[in-house]
Each structure stands twice: as C-alpha cells, then as structure tokens.
Amino acid sequence: MKARIKWLESACLVGESESGHCVVLDGSPEIGGRNIGVRPMELILIGLGGCTAMDVLSILKKQRQQVTDCVIEVDGQRSDGQPKVFNQIHLHFIVTGHQLKEQQVKRAIDLSAEKYCSVSAMLEKTATITHDYEIREEAATM
C-alpha cells in the first residue's frame, strides 16, 4: 500500500491514496494553516472509525441483521508531552435497524475490536481503546 503527499502552501497538503482518492490536509492558523482541511491526527480517528464500521457492518450483514444506519462517534485524548500520541480513545457506536439483536451487535463490535480492525490493533500500542454502543429501532414507514 502506498500514498503520496504533496505540499501546496504553508501548512496545506494534499494526500493521494494508491487507489486514487485525495484528501486535503491543513493545520490551524496558529501554525500557519488556513483551516481548509482535516488535521493528520483527525484522520487517524476517522481511519479507526471507518475501519471498525466496515468490520461491524460486514459481520452484522452476515448475521442477517437489518441495519439501516450506523454512526461511530470517536473521542481521542492525546498525551501532554511530545510526540502527542493518542493515549485514550473511546468509540460510541449508534446502530439503527429493524429488530436488531443486542447480543449480535455486541459480538460484532467485540470481534472488530479484538480481532479484525487493523487500525485498532496499531493504535492500542499507545492508547487504551474502549467502546460502547446503543441500538435504535428504525421507525416504521407507512
């Protein structure tokens, strides 16, 4: 897997993935950025949330759970000293669907955290990663 990062100006960069997708990165005005892109450490949290979401949704689909929405809220705390790595990360899953079985939702989240999520496996070297979830019933449509 490869990526290419190109400096544009000040603290603004464009990252391009091997698959051809781009993302704008920028810093805060305090470091000379214009705040027009995501911060690199924010991308780490987004990557974690995306990786575990793909796992959980895939597992729930195989279990024939009727998921209609899935949101993961990720909260990361960084260390005070340099480098400012994440030392605590909490993921809150909000899974919506029709007659979802709590045991299967919990199991899917646990499997992602303990076995499948590559981003989580890397981050847990420096951070304590916790998670919780809520299940919402999709409102019936007429």
VMD Tcl script that builds the backbone (N, CA, C; Angstrom):
set m [mol new atoms 426]
animate dup $m
set s [atomselect $m all]
$s set {name element resname resid chain x y z} {
  {N N MET 1 A 0.848 -1.170 0.000}
  {CA C MET 1 A 0.000 0.000 0.000}
  {C C MET 1 A 0.891 1.230 0.000}
  {N N LYS 2 A 0.531 2.187 -0.817}
  {CA C LYS 2 A 1.328 3.399 -0.944}
  {C C LYS 2 A 0.434 4.621 -0.886}
  {N N ALA 3 A 1.057 5.745 -0.544}
  {CA C ALA 3 A 0.375 7.031 -0.552}
  {C C ALA 3 A 1.386 8.084 -0.988}
  {N N ARG 4 A 0.863 9.206 -1.470}
  {CA C ARG 4 A 1.708 10.311 -1.890}
  {C C ARG 4 A 1.143 11.577 -1.267}
  {N N ILE 5 A 2.021 12.367 -0.641}
  {CA C ILE 5 A 1.606 13.611 -0.014}
  {C C ILE 5 A 2.355 14.748 -0.689}
  {N N LYS 6 A 1.626 15.756 -1.162}
  {CA C LYS 6 A 2.209 16.891 -1.883}
  {C C LYS 6 A 1.930 18.164 -1.115}
  {N N TRP 7 A 2.994 18.917 -0.817}
  {CA C TRP 7 A 2.867 20.203 -0.155}
  {C C TRP 7 A 2.320 21.224 -1.138}
  {N N LEU 8 A 1.298 21.987 -0.730}
  {CA C LEU 8 A 0.725 23.024 -1.585}
  {C C LEU 8 A 1.236 24.407 -1.182}
  {N N GLU 9 A 1.017 24.764 0.090}
  {CA C GLU 9 A 1.461 26.049 0.622}
  {C C GLU 9 A 1.330 26.031 2.132}
  {N N SER 10 A 2.065 26.872 2.797}
  {CA C SER 10 A 2.005 26.997 4.259}
  {C C SER 10 A 1.945 25.618 4.901}
  {N N ALA 11 A 0.839 25.321 5.598}
  {CA C ALA 11 A 0.676 24.009 6.239}
  {C C ALA 11 A -0.339 23.147 5.493}
  {N N CYS 12 A -0.592 23.474 4.236}
  {CA C CYS 12 A -1.602 22.770 3.446}
  {C C CYS 12 A -0.954 21.724 2.535}
  {N N LEU 13 A -1.505 20.523 2.566}
  {CA C LEU 13 A -1.004 19.390 1.791}
  {C C LEU 13 A -2.169 18.667 1.139}
  {N N VAL 14 A -1.872 17.911 0.106}
  {CA C VAL 14 A -2.863 17.001 -0.476}
  {C C VAL 14 A -2.280 15.599 -0.382}
  {N N GLY 15 A -3.043 14.699 0.195}
  {CA C GLY 15 A -2.649 13.300 0.255}
  {C C GLY 15 A -3.430 12.510 -0.770}
  {N N GLU 16 A -2.723 11.658 -1.520}
  {CA C GLU 16 A -3.386 10.820 -2.514}
  {C C GLU 16 A -3.097 9.365 -2.202}
  {N N SER 17 A -4.152 8.586 -2.130}
  {CA C SER 17 A -4.012 7.164 -1.843}
  {C C SER 17 A -3.660 6.395 -3.106}
  {N N GLU 18 A -3.175 5.191 -2.919}
  {CA C GLU 18 A -2.846 4.325 -4.042}
  {C C GLU 18 A -4.066 4.067 -4.923}
  {N N SER 19 A -5.252 4.095 -4.313}
  {CA C SER 19 A -6.471 3.861 -5.080}
  {C C SER 19 A -6.947 5.108 -5.821}
  {N N GLY 20 A -6.202 6.219 -5.676}
  {CA C GLY 20 A -6.513 7.406 -6.448}
  {C C GLY 20 A -7.405 8.425 -5.771}
  {N N HIS 21 A -7.676 8.256 -4.503}
  {CA C HIS 21 A -8.526 9.204 -3.784}
  {C C HIS 21 A -7.671 10.233 -3.052}
  {N N CYS 22 A -8.169 11.464 -2.990}
  {CA C CYS 22 A -7.401 12.554 -2.393}
  {C C CYS 22 A -8.094 13.121 -1.160}
  {N N VAL 23 A -7.270 13.672 -0.287}
  {CA C VAL 23 A -7.776 14.355 0.897}
  {C C VAL 23 A -6.884 15.571 1.139}
  {N N VAL 24 A -7.513 16.694 1.492}
  {CA C VAL 24 A -6.772 17.908 1.810}
  {C C VAL 24 A -6.453 17.893 3.295}
  {N N LEU 25 A -5.190 18.154 3.610}
  {CA C LEU 25 A -4.731 18.256 4.992}
  {C C LEU 25 A -4.297 19.698 5.227}
  {N N ASP 26 A -4.599 20.222 6.402}
  {CA C ASP 26 A -4.158 21.577 6.714}
  {C C ASP 26 A -4.016 21.715 8.215}
  {N N GLY 27 A -3.244 22.702 8.605}
  {CA C GLY 27 A -3.040 22.980 10.020}
  {C C GLY 27 A -3.893 24.141 10.476}
  {N N SER 28 A -3.836 24.377 11.758}
  {CA C SER 28 A -4.565 25.502 12.336}
  {C C SER 28 A -3.856 26.804 11.973}
  {N N PRO 29 A -4.564 27.918 12.064}
  {CA C PRO 29 A -3.926 29.208 11.795}
  {C C PRO 29 A -2.719 29.473 12.710}
  {N N GLU 30 A -2.738 28.916 13.907}
  {CA C GLU 30 A -1.639 29.113 14.844}
  {C C GLU 30 A -0.305 28.595 14.294}
  {N N ILE 31 A -0.342 27.611 13.399}
  {CA C ILE 31 A 0.901 27.083 12.840}
  {C C ILE 31 A 1.061 27.461 11.364}
  {N N GLY 32 A 0.263 28.430 10.916}
  {CA C GLY 32 A 0.394 28.899 9.544}
  {C C GLY 32 A -0.586 28.292 8.563}
  {N N GLY 33 A -1.503 27.475 9.053}
  {CA C GLY 33 A -2.512 26.892 8.178}
  {C C GLY 33 A -3.687 27.819 7.963}
  {N N ARG 34 A -4.564 27.435 7.068}
  {CA C ARG 34 A -5.779 28.221 6.791}
  {C C ARG 34 A -7.038 27.481 7.219}
  {N N ASN 35 A -6.863 26.314 7.855}
  {CA C ASN 35 A -8.004 25.543 8.354}
  {C C ASN 35 A -8.938 25.116 7.225}
  {N N ILE 36 A -8.357 24.703 6.085}
  {CA C ILE 36 A -9.185 24.292 4.947}
  {C C ILE 36 A -9.171 22.778 4.739}
  {N N GLY 37 A -8.557 22.058 5.667}
  {CA C GLY 37 A -8.509 20.604 5.529}
  {C C GLY 37 A -8.447 19.939 6.892}
  {N N VAL 38 A -8.584 18.652 6.864}
  {CA C VAL 38 A -8.558 17.853 8.074}
  {C C VAL 38 A -7.120 17.792 8.613}
  {N N ARG 39 A -6.988 17.703 9.926}
  {CA C ARG 39 A -5.674 17.557 10.555}
  {C C ARG 39 A -5.234 16.090 10.454}
  {N N PRO 40 A -3.938 15.837 10.372}
  {CA C PRO 40 A -3.465 14.455 10.281}
  {C C PRO 40 A -3.941 13.565 11.435}
  {N N MET 41 A -3.941 14.068 12.655}
  {CA C MET 41 A -4.377 13.240 13.788}
  {C C MET 41 A -5.888 12.996 13.751}
  {N N GLU 42 A -6.640 13.928 13.177}
  {CA C GLU 42 A -8.067 13.690 12.992}
  {C C GLU 42 A -8.291 12.544 12.017}
  {N N LEU 43 A -7.434 12.468 11.001}
  {CA C LEU 43 A -7.535 11.378 10.027}
  {C C LEU 43 A -7.332 10.019 10.688}
  {N N ILE 44 A -6.483 9.983 11.705}
  {CA C ILE 44 A -6.258 8.734 12.431}
  {C C ILE 44 A -7.571 8.275 13.076}
  {N N LEU 45 A -8.273 9.203 13.731}
  {CA C LEU 45 A -9.552 8.845 14.363}
  {C C LEU 45 A -10.595 8.451 13.317}
  {N N ILE 46 A -10.619 9.161 12.205}
  {CA C ILE 46 A -11.548 8.816 11.130}
  {C C ILE 46 A -11.215 7.428 10.581}
  {N N GLY 47 A -9.919 7.145 10.410}
  {CA C GLY 47 A -9.498 5.827 9.939}
  {C C GLY 47 A -9.921 4.721 10.877}
  {N N LEU 48 A -9.777 4.949 12.173}
  {CA C LEU 48 A -10.204 3.964 13.164}
  {C C LEU 48 A -11.706 3.742 13.078}
  {N N GLY 49 A -12.472 4.823 13.071}
  {CA C GLY 49 A -13.929 4.699 12.985}
  {C C GLY 49 A -14.377 4.020 11.707}
  {N N GLY 50 A -13.741 4.356 10.591}
  {CA C GLY 50 A -14.096 3.735 9.315}
  {C C GLY 50 A -13.756 2.264 9.264}
  {N N CYS 51 A -12.591 1.908 9.796}
  {CA C CYS 51 A -12.169 0.505 9.785}
  {C C CYS 51 A -13.117 -0.364 10.610}
  {N N THR 52 A -13.419 0.090 11.821}
  {CA C THR 52 A -14.293 -0.707 12.674}
  {C C THR 52 A -15.724 -0.713 12.150}
  {N N ALA 53 A -16.163 0.375 11.526}
  {CA C ALA 53 A -17.514 0.405 10.944}
  {C C ALA 53 A -17.644 -0.631 9.837}
  {N N MET 54 A -16.621 -0.723 8.974}
  {CA C MET 54 A -16.661 -1.713 7.897}
  {C C MET 54 A -16.728 -3.127 8.457}
  {N N ASP 55 A -15.955 -3.386 9.502}
  {CA C ASP 55 A -15.987 -4.707 10.152}
  {C C ASP 55 A -17.373 -5.005 10.704}
  {N N VAL 56 A -17.870 -4.089 11.522}
  {CA C VAL 56 A -19.153 -4.309 12.214}
  {C C VAL 56 A -20.284 -4.492 11.214}
  {N N LEU 57 A -20.331 -3.653 10.197}
  {CA C LEU 57 A -21.408 -3.772 9.202}
  {C C LEU 57 A -21.308 -5.075 8.430}
  {N N SER 58 A -20.100 -5.492 8.095}
  {CA C SER 58 A -19.916 -6.760 7.387}
  {C C SER 58 A -20.376 -7.941 8.244}
  {N N ILE 59 A -20.000 -7.927 9.504}
  {CA C ILE 59 A -20.387 -9.015 10.417}
  {C C ILE 59 A -21.898 -9.047 10.602}
  {N N LEU 60 A -22.509 -7.882 10.810}
  {CA C LEU 60 A -23.961 -7.836 11.008}
  {C C LEU 60 A -24.715 -8.252 9.745}
  {N N LYS 61 A -24.168 -7.921 8.586}
  {CA C LYS 61 A -24.799 -8.352 7.328}
  {C C LYS 61 A -24.772 -9.883 7.229}
  {N N LYS 62 A -23.633 -10.481 7.567}
  {CA C LYS 62 A -23.521 -11.942 7.539}
  {C C LYS 62 A -24.475 -12.595 8.535}
  {N N GLN 63 A -24.761 -11.881 9.618}
  {CA C GLN 63 A -25.697 -12.388 10.628}
  {C C GLN 63 A -27.147 -12.082 10.250}
  {N N ARG 64 A -27.320 -11.494 9.099}
  {CA C ARG 64 A -28.647 -11.140 8.573}
  {C C ARG 64 A -29.414 -10.180 9.474}
  {N N GLN 65 A -28.656 -9.276 10.102}
  {CA C GLN 65 A -29.278 -8.218 10.887}
  {C C GLN 65 A -29.672 -7.096 9.931}
  {N N GLN 66 A -30.832 -6.510 10.158}
  {CA C GLN 66 A -31.356 -5.474 9.262}
  {C C GLN 66 A -30.911 -4.088 9.736}
  {N N VAL 67 A -29.665 -3.738 9.434}
  {CA C VAL 67 A -29.101 -2.445 9.818}
  {C C VAL 67 A -29.502 -1.407 8.780}
  {N N THR 68 A -30.010 -0.262 9.254}
  {CA C THR 68 A -30.382 0.824 8.347}
  {C C THR 68 A -29.474 2.043 8.509}
  {N N ASP 69 A -28.717 2.094 9.610}
  {CA C ASP 69 A -27.799 3.205 9.826}
  {C C ASP 69 A -26.768 2.804 10.867}
  {N N CYS 70 A -25.589 3.360 10.740}
  {CA C CYS 70 A -24.525 3.098 11.706}
  {C C CYS 70 A -23.651 4.340 11.795}
  {N N VAL 71 A -23.526 4.868 12.990}
  {CA C VAL 71 A -22.691 6.045 13.244}
  {C C VAL 71 A -21.724 5.677 14.356}
  {N N ILE 72 A -20.463 6.036 14.189}
  {CA C ILE 72 A -19.483 5.824 15.243}
  {C C ILE 72 A -18.918 7.180 15.615}
  {N N GLU 73 A -19.103 7.551 16.884}
  {CA C GLU 73 A -18.534 8.793 17.403}
  {C C GLU 73 A -17.231 8.430 18.097}
  {N N VAL 74 A -16.131 9.029 17.675}
  {CA C VAL 74 A -14.806 8.692 18.189}
  {C C VAL 74 A -14.257 9.884 18.963}
  {N N ASP 75 A -13.811 9.628 20.183}
  {CA C ASP 75 A -13.242 10.668 21.038}
  {C C ASP 75 A -11.837 10.247 21.432}
  {N N GLY 76 A -10.837 11.005 21.001}
  {CA C GLY 76 A -9.456 10.663 21.294}
  {C C GLY 76 A -8.804 11.689 22.196}
  {N N GLN 77 A -8.081 11.203 23.193}
  {CA C GLN 77 A -7.310 12.067 24.097}
  {C C GLN 77 A -5.837 11.849 23.803}
  {N N ARG 78 A -5.088 12.942 23.725}
  {CA C ARG 78 A -3.670 12.858 23.398}
  {C C ARG 78 A -2.811 13.147 24.623}
  {N N SER 79 A -1.603 12.595 24.613}
  {CA C SER 79 A -0.672 12.818 25.710}
  {C C SER 79 A -0.214 14.271 25.721}
  {N N ASP 80 A 0.246 14.723 26.867}
  {CA C ASP 80 A 0.696 16.106 27.006}
  {C C ASP 80 A 2.065 16.332 26.366}
  {N N GLY 81 A 2.957 15.350 26.516}
  {CA C GLY 81 A 4.314 15.505 26.012}
  {C C GLY 81 A 4.446 15.133 24.547}
  {N N GLN 82 A 5.568 15.496 23.966}
  {CA C GLN 82 A 5.855 15.163 22.565}
  {C C GLN 82 A 6.405 13.750 22.462}
  {N N PRO 83 A 6.093 12.973 21.482}
  {CA C PRO 83 A 5.046 13.258 20.499}
  {C C PRO 83 A 3.666 13.091 21.138}
  {N N LYS 84 A 2.736 13.876 20.714}
  {CA C LYS 84 A 1.392 13.883 21.299}
  {C C LYS 84 A 0.536 12.770 20.708}
  {N N VAL 85 A 0.868 11.545 21.087}
  {CA C VAL 85 A 0.138 10.373 20.588}
  {C C VAL 85 A -1.196 10.262 21.306}
  {N N PHE 86 A -2.106 9.511 20.726}
  {CA C PHE 86 A -3.349 9.209 21.418}
  {C C PHE 86 A -3.035 8.241 22.548}
  {N N ASN 87 A -3.554 8.541 23.743}
  {CA C ASN 87 A -3.374 7.609 24.857}
  {C C ASN 87 A -4.701 7.032 25.334}
  {N N GLN 88 A -5.799 7.650 24.947}
  {CA C GLN 88 A -7.132 7.126 25.241}
  {C C GLN 88 A -8.041 7.423 24.058}
  {N N ILE 89 A -8.773 6.404 23.636}
  {CA C ILE 89 A -9.735 6.578 22.543}
  {C C ILE 89 A -11.009 5.839 22.936}
  {N N HIS 90 A -12.127 6.516 22.767}
  {CA C HIS 90 A -13.417 5.881 23.038}
  {C C HIS 90 A -14.274 5.943 21.777}
  {N N LEU 91 A -14.866 4.794 21.427}
  {CA C LEU 91 A -15.770 4.711 20.280}
  {C C LEU 91 A -17.184 4.451 20.798}
  {N N HIS 92 A -18.110 5.263 20.346}
  {CA C HIS 92 A -19.518 5.081 20.690}
  {C C HIS 92 A -20.265 4.735 19.404}
  {N N PHE 93 A -20.775 3.514 19.346}
  {CA C PHE 93 A -21.499 3.014 18.179}
  {C C PHE 93 A -22.988 3.290 18.355}
  {N N ILE 94 A -23.610 3.833 17.336}
  {CA C ILE 94 A -25.060 4.007 17.305}
  {C C ILE 94 A -25.535 3.205 16.098}
  {N N VAL 95 A -26.147 2.057 16.384}
  {CA C VAL 95 A -26.573 1.138 15.326}
  {C C VAL 95 A -28.094 1.155 15.272}
  {N N THR 96 A -28.619 1.470 14.107}
  {CA C THR 96 A -30.062 1.571 13.910}
  {C C THR 96 A -30.499 0.496 12.928}
  {N N GLY 97 A -31.677 -0.066 13.184}
  {CA C GLY 97 A -32.192 -1.076 12.271}
  {C C GLY 97 A -33.531 -1.615 12.724}
  {N N HIS 98 A -33.898 -2.739 12.119}
  {CA C HIS 98 A -35.172 -3.385 12.418}
  {C C HIS 98 A -34.912 -4.635 13.253}
  {N N GLN 99 A -35.420 -4.637 14.471}
  {CA C GLN 99 A -35.344 -5.795 15.367}
  {C C GLN 99 A -33.909 -6.330 15.499}
  {N N LEU 100 A -32.970 -5.423 15.716}
  {CA C LEU 100 A -31.577 -5.831 15.896}
  {C C LEU 100 A -31.430 -6.591 17.213}
  {N N LYS 101 A -30.639 -7.625 17.188}
  {CA C LYS 101 A -30.396 -8.428 18.383}
  {C C LYS 101 A -29.157 -7.880 19.088}
  {N N GLU 102 A -29.341 -7.473 20.334}
  {CA C GLU 102 A -28.256 -6.849 21.085}
  {C C GLU 102 A -27.021 -7.742 21.170}
  {N N GLN 103 A -27.216 -9.023 21.396}
  {CA C GLN 103 A -26.088 -9.937 21.513}
  {C C GLN 103 A -25.247 -9.948 20.229}
  {N N GLN 104 A -25.896 -9.878 19.078}
  {CA C GLN 104 A -25.167 -9.907 17.813}
  {C C GLN 104 A -24.455 -8.576 17.538}
  {N N VAL 105 A -25.076 -7.472 17.914}
  {CA C VAL 105 A -24.431 -6.170 17.760}
  {C C VAL 105 A -23.197 -6.108 18.654}
  {N N LYS 106 A -23.339 -6.505 19.901}
  {CA C LYS 106 A -22.212 -6.516 20.828}
  {C C LYS 106 A -21.097 -7.415 20.320}
  {N N ARG 107 A -21.434 -8.577 19.845}
  {CA C ARG 107 A -20.441 -9.530 19.335}
  {C C ARG 107 A -19.698 -8.972 18.119}
  {N N ALA 108 A -20.419 -8.313 17.221}
  {CA C ALA 108 A -19.786 -7.725 16.035}
  {C C ALA 108 A -18.783 -6.643 16.447}
  {N N ILE 109 A -19.155 -5.808 17.386}
  {CA C ILE 109 A -18.260 -4.751 17.868}
  {C C ILE 109 A -17.046 -5.357 18.559}
  {N N ASP 110 A -17.269 -6.351 19.396}
  {CA C ASP 110 A -16.159 -7.019 20.090}
  {C C ASP 110 A -15.208 -7.699 19.108}
  {N N LEU 111 A -15.751 -8.368 18.097}
  {CA C LEU 111 A -14.898 -9.029 17.099}
  {C C LEU 111 A -14.034 -8.019 16.347}
  {N N SER 112 A -14.616 -6.892 15.997}
  {CA C SER 112 A -13.839 -5.861 15.321}
  {C C SER 112 A -12.710 -5.379 16.223}
  {N N ALA 113 A -13.040 -5.085 17.465}
  {CA C ALA 113 A -12.047 -4.553 18.408}
  {C C ALA 113 A -10.949 -5.562 18.727}
  {N N GLU 114 A -11.303 -6.821 18.870}
  {CA C GLU 114 A -10.360 -7.832 19.349}
  {C C GLU 114 A -9.642 -8.590 18.239}
  {N N LYS 115 A -10.223 -8.610 17.023}
  {CA C LYS 115 A -9.666 -9.485 16.007}
  {C C LYS 115 A -9.436 -8.840 14.644}
  {N N TYR 116 A -10.378 -8.059 14.155}
  {CA C TYR 116 A -10.354 -7.665 12.755}
  {C C TYR 116 A -9.823 -6.270 12.431}
  {N N CYS 117 A -10.026 -5.300 13.292}
  {CA C CYS 117 A -9.692 -3.918 12.930}
  {C C CYS 117 A -8.183 -3.672 13.012}
  {N N SER 118 A -7.568 -3.521 11.861}
  {CA C SER 118 A -6.120 -3.294 11.775}
  {C C SER 118 A -5.711 -1.966 12.397}
  {N N VAL 119 A -6.523 -0.943 12.225}
  {CA C VAL 119 A -6.200 0.369 12.786}
  {C C VAL 119 A -6.214 0.289 14.310}
  {N N SER 120 A -7.208 -0.375 14.855}
  {CA C SER 120 A -7.284 -0.560 16.306}
  {C C SER 120 A -6.068 -1.325 16.827}
  {N N ALA 121 A -5.661 -2.361 16.111}
  {CA C ALA 121 A -4.506 -3.163 16.529}
  {C C ALA 121 A -3.248 -2.300 16.609}
  {N N MET 122 A -3.095 -1.345 15.688}
  {CA C MET 122 A -1.929 -0.460 15.728}
  {C C MET 122 A -2.042 0.560 16.855}
  {N N LEU 123 A -3.202 1.177 16.982}
  {CA C LEU 123 A -3.363 2.241 17.966}
  {C C LEU 123 A -3.321 1.738 19.406}
  {N N GLU 124 A -3.716 0.493 19.620}
  {CA C GLU 124 A -3.719 0.004 21.001}
  {C C GLU 124 A -2.310 -0.174 21.558}
  {N N LYS 125 A -1.284 0.028 20.742}
  {CA C LYS 125 A 0.099 0.000 21.224}
  {C C LYS 125 A 0.387 1.224 22.090}
  {N N THR 126 A -0.343 2.331 21.855}
  {CA C THR 126 A -0.126 3.550 22.641}
  {C C THR 126 A -1.375 4.026 23.372}
  {N N ALA 127 A -2.534 3.538 22.976}
  {CA C ALA 127 A -3.785 4.058 23.533}
  {C C ALA 127 A -4.651 2.953 24.124}
  {N N THR 128 A -5.329 3.294 25.187}
  {CA C THR 128 A -6.372 2.431 25.712}
  {C C THR 128 A -7.626 2.726 24.897}
  {N N ILE 129 A -8.155 1.705 24.236}
  {CA C ILE 129 A -9.327 1.890 23.374}
  {C C ILE 129 A -10.524 1.225 24.035}
  {N N THR 130 A -11.566 2.005 24.246}
  {CA C THR 130 A -12.802 1.486 24.836}
  {C C THR 130 A -13.947 1.738 23.868}
  {N N HIS 131 A -15.036 1.046 24.077}
  {CA C HIS 131 A -16.208 1.268 23.238}
  {C C HIS 131 A -17.485 0.961 24.008}
  {N N ASP 132 A -18.545 1.561 23.539}
  {CA C ASP 132 A -19.882 1.222 23.998}
  {C C ASP 132 A -20.814 1.383 22.805}
  {N N TYR 133 A -22.060 1.078 22.999}
  {CA C TYR 133 A -22.984 1.121 21.865}
  {C C TYR 133 A -24.391 1.391 22.347}
  {N N GLU 134 A -25.191 1.831 21.411}
  {CA C GLU 134 A -26.632 1.916 21.624}
  {C C GLU 134 A -27.302 1.396 20.370}
  {N N ILE 135 A -28.435 0.782 20.558}
  {CA C ILE 135 A -29.195 0.230 19.450}
  {C C ILE 135 A -30.500 1.014 19.360}
  {N N ARG 136 A -30.807 1.484 18.166}
  {CA C ARG 136 A -32.035 2.238 17.937}
  {C C ARG 136 A -32.906 1.465 16.954}
  {N N GLU 137 A -34.157 1.423 17.262}
  {CA C GLU 137 A -35.126 0.771 16.373}
  {C C GLU 137 A -35.537 1.763 15.298}
  {N N GLU 138 A -35.445 1.350 14.045}
  {CA C GLU 138 A -35.866 2.185 12.931}
  {C C GLU 138 A -37.376 2.372 12.993}
  {N N ALA 139 A -37.799 3.600 12.843}
  {CA C ALA 139 A -39.222 3.888 12.856}
  {C C ALA 139 A -39.877 3.236 11.643}
  {N N ALA 140 A -41.025 2.645 11.865}
  {CA C ALA 140 A -41.775 2.006 10.775}
  {C C ALA 140 A -42.275 3.081 9.810}
  {N N THR 141 A -42.177 2.781 8.514}
  {CA C THR 141 A -42.676 3.718 7.499}
  {C C THR 141 A -44.028 3.215 6.994}
  {N N MET 142 A -44.850 4.169 6.615}
  {CA C MET 142 A -46.183 3.799 6.145}
  {C C MET 142 A -46.258 3.814 4.673}
}
mol reanalyze $m
mol bondsrecalc $m
mol representation Tube
mol addrep $m
